[in-house]
């Protein structure tokens, strides 16, 4: 079956998500997914779309109860399935939520899980810099912030570490790889820095 277009995916994100920071998170995850797809010789468009829409339903269906069958990401997957999205993408999206009970069996699913929380941590690390730029962030800075439990409390350190482990990559290399990917798309994800944006 043909993949939805990126324009279709972006329209879906904008239809369901008003939060600018959540939209930028999805763009950051898309960026990291595309970079890993290139590294692994996988389908960059397919991986990128998976990253772009993985949280599109989160704002409307936040799932504080962590139900495996209601709200995020189950509701989003139902919407995507009704629109004809491929099952491997839907499985990866379900798998990025540990409470869904869906195993991360594909490399794409493992990568989505591995970059999701990490992009949030990289973003948070960049935003506390005076420049608010990802260009001033490296793996060492992110790892230092990881140790500070009060920093970016919403980011699961366990998921970041488990993600790298499941993907079979060294944690420091993984962090730097994601930082580098985000640097390359800094303008689009709002992390080019204060000088560049205003």
C-alpha angles and dihedrals in degrees: 000000000000119000120243112255123257087244089058091049093048091049089054091050091051093045094054104028126061097167110101092204092053091048089051090048090056090048090050091051089048089052093052092045092053091049092051091045089057091046093050096040092244133140103289095194094051093047092044093052090049090055093044097056101031094105102025092118096044098096095051097037106029098168101210088171091059093230112182092213107032133062122349123043098357093057092049091050090052089053092047093046090052088054092052102255115166118267096233089060091047091049091051091050092051090047095055088072106070091204093059091080090223111133119233097235101154127068088237091056092047091049094050090053091045096053101035102079092028094061087054091053092047090049092049090048091052094047094058091056114099088239094046086221131141086210087076093053128089136169092270093055091048093047090050091053090047089064092054102086092193092057117091091346093187092065114092109226089190091058091049091053095041090049093056090045094051091047090050096234131129109259096230092047090047092051092048092046091054092045090052092049091050091048090056090056098032096131095054094047094046097247102108090108141260094281094052095047103040 
